[in-house]
Amino acid sequence: MAAPNDPIGANARSPFAGCIILILALLVMVFLVVFSTWGLFRQFNEIEKFTGTSPKPVPLAKLEGNEAAINALAEKLEKFRQDLTGDGEVRLTLTPEEINLAIAAYEPLAELRQTFHVTAVENGALKIAISFKMNGKPRMARSDEPGITASDPRYLNATMTATPRLLGREVVLQISSIDVPGVAVPREFIEQMSPYRVTERYQTHKVIGPAMAKLTSVTTADGAVVFVRKPGETPADRISDSDVRTATGRFFTALGIGACLFLLFVGIIIIIGLRAKAKRGA
């Protein structure tokens, strides 16, 4: 129990101490909201520098007059699927032309059409022409738009260089560079986007999903992508979860450091205020 002459500011059970805690919590909340909003809009401003307001559709392989190649590709894929049911080593080699033809010919890959086109496989990596739709900067919705806020889409029209890898039960692309003519794409954006989970949507597909789950490696050789299932081999090129969380972890680390510094500053101000009040009441 506090002595009669103790100033109320020094009493741990006083209402003033409770108010300080509440004010501190509110200040932290405001800081986190402001910091997150600032970071979000700063990110959108940077993205606008290397994205466009309209898509630039990439080439789509022609099906008409290409029946022989389509039939050969279908036979190759079916043989690989059947071989996976056995116990031996299995390999599937796909050239850029065959990958692009599969995108054009098979309906499950329809979402990749005119947005994803492999131009070459060289130096162990894929060169891919992309035209990806991205969310734009948030704004107030117009009268003809639903909701309170909306955004105008942005388009990443670029050439992506990436290495195929395994992540869990799917094939992903480890991005090394994204090239936009006349503009440098920030490394932070590339790291945030990588690995690009191009086949994530196919994990539940009744044919593609089980086939990916059996792979032990994905590599490149002689200008083509090679999918391998080798019995008894532990996948050596799988990307760890820590690689996926790297960019996100950096953001939250920065957020945590900023919050701690802010709390330290507020705490020092409060301590100075309490001491000054205690001296005045002495």
C-alpha positions as CSV (number, residue, x, y, z in Angstrom):
1,M,0.0,0.0,0.0
2,A,1.3,3.4,-1.0
3,A,2.4,5.9,1.7
4,P,0.2,8.9,2.3
5,N,2.8,11.3,0.9
6,D,3.7,9.2,-2.2
7,P,2.7,11.1,-5.4
8,I,-0.1,9.4,-7.3
9,G,2.1,9.0,-10.3
10,A,4.4,6.6,-8.4
11,N,1.6,4.4,-7.2
12,A,1.5,1.2,-9.3
13,R,-2.2,0.7,-8.4
14,S,-3.3,4.2,-9.4
15,P,-5.6,4.9,-12.4
16,F,-2.8,6.9,-14.0
17,A,-0.8,3.6,-14.5
18,G,-3.7,2.0,-16.2
19,C,-4.2,5.0,-18.5
20,I,-0.5,4.8,-19.4
21,I,-0.9,1.2,-20.4
22,L,-4.0,1.9,-22.5
23,I,-2.4,4.9,-24.2
24,L,0.7,2.8,-24.9
25,A,-1.4,0.1,-26.5
26,L,-3.3,2.5,-28.7
27,L,0.0,4.2,-29.8
28,V,1.4,0.8,-30.8
29,M,-1.8,0.0,-32.7
30,V,-1.7,3.3,-34.5
31,F,2.0,2.8,-35.3
32,L,1.5,-0.7,-36.8
33,V,-1.5,0.5,-38.9
34,V,0.4,3.5,-40.2
35,F,3.6,1.6,-40.8
36,S,1.8,-1.2,-42.7
37,T,-0.2,1.2,-44.8
38,W,3.0,3.2,-45.6
39,G,4.8,0.0,-46.6
40,L,1.9,-1.2,-48.7
41,F,1.6,2.1,-50.7
42,R,5.4,2.3,-51.0
43,Q,5.4,-1.2,-52.5
44,F,2.7,-0.3,-55.0
45,N,4.6,2.9,-56.0
46,E,7.7,0.8,-56.8
47,I,5.7,-1.8,-58.7
48,E,4.2,0.9,-60.9
49,K,7.7,1.7,-62.1
50,F,8.2,-1.6,-63.9
51,T,4.6,-2.7,-64.7
52,G,2.2,-1.4,-67.4
53,T,-1.5,-0.6,-67.5
54,S,-2.3,-3.1,-70.2
55,P,-1.2,-6.7,-70.9
56,K,1.2,-7.7,-73.8
57,P,0.0,-11.2,-74.6
58,V,2.9,-13.6,-75.2
59,P,2.9,-16.0,-78.2
60,L,0.6,-19.0,-78.2
61,A,1.6,-22.2,-80.0
62,K,-0.6,-22.9,-83.1
63,L,-2.6,-26.1,-83.1
64,E,-3.9,-26.0,-86.6
65,G,-1.6,-28.0,-88.9
66,N,0.4,-29.2,-86.0
67,E,-1.5,-32.5,-85.4
68,A,1.6,-34.7,-85.8
69,A,3.5,-32.9,-83.0
70,I,0.4,-32.9,-80.8
71,N,0.0,-36.6,-81.2
72,A,3.7,-37.3,-80.5
73,L,3.5,-35.1,-77.3
74,A,0.3,-37.0,-76.2
75,E,2.1,-40.3,-76.6
76,K,5.2,-39.1,-74.7
77,L,3.1,-37.8,-71.8
78,E,1.0,-41.0,-71.6
79,K,4.0,-43.2,-71.7
80,F,5.6,-41.2,-68.8
81,R,2.3,-41.5,-66.8
82,Q,2.2,-45.3,-67.3
83,D,5.9,-45.7,-66.5
84,L,5.4,-43.9,-63.2
85,T,3.2,-46.8,-62.1
86,G,6.2,-49.2,-62.3
87,D,9.3,-49.5,-60.1
88,G,12.1,-48.4,-62.5
89,E,13.7,-45.0,-63.2
90,V,11.6,-42.8,-65.4
91,R,12.4,-39.6,-67.3
92,L,10.4,-37.1,-69.2
93,T,12.2,-34.6,-71.4
94,L,10.3,-31.6,-72.7
95,T,11.7,-29.0,-75.1
96,P,10.4,-25.4,-75.0
97,E,8.3,-26.1,-78.1
98,E,6.7,-29.1,-76.4
99,I,6.0,-27.1,-73.2
100,N,4.3,-24.3,-75.2
101,L,2.4,-26.8,-77.3
102,A,1.1,-28.5,-74.1
103,I,-0.1,-25.1,-72.8
104,A,-2.0,-24.5,-76.1
105,A,-3.4,-28.0,-76.4
106,Y,-4.4,-29.1,-72.9
107,E,-7.3,-27.4,-71.1
108,P,-5.9,-27.7,-67.6
109,L,-3.1,-25.4,-68.7
110,A,-5.5,-22.8,-70.2
111,E,-4.7,-20.3,-67.5
112,L,-1.1,-20.0,-68.8
113,R,-2.1,-19.1,-72.3
114,Q,-0.8,-15.8,-73.5
115,T,0.7,-15.2,-70.1
116,F,3.5,-17.8,-70.0
117,H,5.7,-18.8,-73.0
118,V,9.1,-20.6,-72.7
119,T,11.4,-19.1,-75.2
120,A,14.6,-21.1,-74.5
121,V,16.4,-23.3,-72.0
122,E,20.0,-22.3,-71.6
123,N,22.7,-22.2,-68.9
124,G,20.5,-24.5,-66.7
125,A,17.6,-22.0,-66.7
126,L,14.4,-21.3,-68.5
127,K,13.8,-18.0,-70.4
128,I,10.1,-17.2,-70.1
129,A,8.1,-14.5,-71.7
130,I,5.4,-13.4,-69.2
131,S,2.5,-11.1,-69.0
132,F,1.2,-11.5,-65.4
133,K,-1.8,-9.6,-64.0
134,M,-1.1,-7.9,-60.7
135,N,-3.1,-5.9,-58.2
136,G,-2.8,-2.2,-58.5
137,K,-2.8,0.6,-55.9
138,P,-6.0,0.6,-53.8
139,R,-8.4,3.5,-54.4
140,M,-11.9,4.5,-53.6
141,A,-14.4,2.5,-55.7
142,R,-16.3,4.3,-58.4
143,S,-20.1,4.4,-58.4
144,D,-20.4,1.5,-60.8
145,E,-18.0,-0.7,-58.8
146,P,-18.9,-2.9,-55.8
147,G,-17.5,-2.3,-52.4
148,I,-15.8,0.7,-50.8
149,T,-12.3,0.2,-52.3
150,A,-11.1,-1.0,-55.7
151,S,-7.9,-1.0,-57.7
152,D,-6.8,-0.9,-61.4
153,P,-4.8,-3.9,-62.4
154,R,-1.2,-3.7,-63.4
155,Y,0.7,-6.0,-65.8
156,L,4.2,-7.4,-65.5
157,N,5.3,-7.7,-69.1
158,A,8.8,-9.1,-68.9
159,T,11.3,-11.9,-69.5
160,M,11.8,-14.1,-66.5
161,T,14.8,-16.3,-66.0
162,A,14.2,-19.2,-63.6
163,T,15.4,-22.7,-62.6
164,P,12.9,-25.5,-62.2
165,R,12.9,-27.1,-58.7
166,L,10.7,-29.2,-56.5
167,L,8.8,-27.8,-53.6
168,G,6.9,-30.5,-51.6
169,R,4.7,-32.2,-54.2
170,E,4.9,-29.5,-56.9
171,V,7.3,-28.1,-59.5
172,V,8.2,-24.5,-58.9
173,L,10.5,-21.9,-60.6
174,Q,13.4,-20.4,-58.7
175,I,13.6,-16.9,-60.2
176,S,17.0,-15.4,-60.8
177,S,16.0,-12.4,-62.8
178,I,13.1,-10.5,-64.3
179,D,13.9,-8.2,-67.1
180,V,11.7,-5.3,-68.2
181,P,13.1,-3.2,-71.1
182,G,14.5,0.1,-69.9
183,V,13.6,-0.5,-66.2
184,A,15.4,-2.3,-63.4
185,V,13.2,-4.7,-61.3
186,P,14.1,-4.5,-57.6
187,R,15.7,-7.5,-56.1
188,E,13.3,-7.4,-53.2
189,F,10.4,-7.9,-55.6
190,I,12.1,-10.9,-57.3
191,E,12.8,-12.5,-54.0
192,Q,9.2,-11.9,-52.9
193,M,7.9,-13.6,-56.1
194,S,10.3,-16.5,-56.0
195,P,9.8,-19.4,-55.9
196,Y,7.0,-18.9,-58.5
197,R,4.5,-21.7,-57.8
198,V,3.4,-22.2,-61.4
199,T,2.0,-25.7,-60.8
200,E,0.5,-25.2,-57.3
201,R,-3.1,-25.2,-58.8
202,Y,-2.4,-28.7,-60.3
203,Q,-1.6,-30.5,-57.1
204,T,-5.3,-31.7,-56.8
205,H,-5.5,-32.5,-60.5
206,K,-6.3,-36.2,-60.9
207,V,-3.5,-36.8,-63.4
208,I,-0.9,-34.0,-63.0
209,G,-1.0,-34.1,-59.2
210,P,0.0,-37.7,-58.6
211,A,2.7,-37.5,-61.3
212,M,4.3,-34.5,-59.7
213,A,4.2,-36.2,-56.3
214,K,6.3,-39.1,-57.6
215,L,9.2,-36.9,-59.0
216,T,12.5,-37.0,-57.3
217,S,14.2,-34.2,-59.4
218,V,13.6,-31.6,-62.0
219,T,16.5,-30.3,-64.0
220,T,17.6,-29.1,-67.4
221,A,19.8,-30.7,-70.1
222,D,20.5,-30.1,-73.8
223,G,18.0,-27.2,-74.1
224,A,15.1,-29.1,-72.4
225,V,13.5,-29.6,-69.0
226,V,13.9,-33.1,-67.5
227,F,11.5,-34.6,-65.0
228,V,12.9,-37.6,-63.2
229,R,11.6,-40.3,-60.9
230,K,14.4,-42.4,-59.5
231,P,13.4,-45.1,-57.0
232,G,15.2,-44.9,-53.7
233,E,16.5,-41.4,-54.3
234,T,15.8,-38.7,-51.9
235,P,14.9,-35.5,-53.7
236,A,18.0,-33.3,-53.5
237,D,16.8,-30.1,-55.1
238,R,13.7,-29.5,-53.1
239,I,13.3,-25.9,-51.9
240,S,13.0,-25.6,-48.2
241,D,10.1,-23.8,-46.5
242,S,12.7,-21.3,-45.2
243,D,13.5,-20.3,-48.8
244,V,9.8,-19.6,-49.4
245,R,9.4,-17.5,-46.2
246,T,12.6,-15.5,-46.6
247,A,11.1,-12.3,-48.2
248,T,8.1,-12.4,-45.9
249,G,10.3,-12.9,-42.9
250,R,12.3,-9.8,-43.8
251,F,9.2,-7.7,-43.9
252,F,8.0,-8.9,-40.5
253,T,11.5,-8.5,-39.0
254,A,11.5,-4.9,-40.2
255,L,8.0,-4.4,-38.8
256,G,9.1,-5.9,-35.4
257,I,12.2,-3.8,-35.2
258,G,10.3,-0.7,-36.0
259,A,7.6,-1.5,-33.4
260,C,10.3,-2.2,-30.7
261,L,12.1,1.1,-31.5
262,F,8.8,3.0,-31.3
263,L,7.9,1.3,-28.0
264,L,11.3,2.2,-26.6
265,F,10.9,5.8,-27.6
266,V,7.4,6.0,-26.1
267,G,8.6,4.2,-22.9
268,I,11.4,6.7,-22.4
269,I,9.0,9.6,-22.8
270,I,6.6,8.1,-20.3
271,I,9.4,7.4,-17.8
272,I,10.6,11.0,-18.1
273,G,7.1,12.2,-17.6
274,L,6.5,10.1,-14.5
275,R,9.8,11.2,-12.9
276,A,9.0,14.9,-13.6
277,K,5.5,14.4,-12.0
278,A,7.0,12.6,-9.0
279,K,9.5,15.5,-8.5
280,R,6.7,18.0,-8.7
281,G,4.6,16.1,-6.1
282,A,7.6,15.6,-3.7
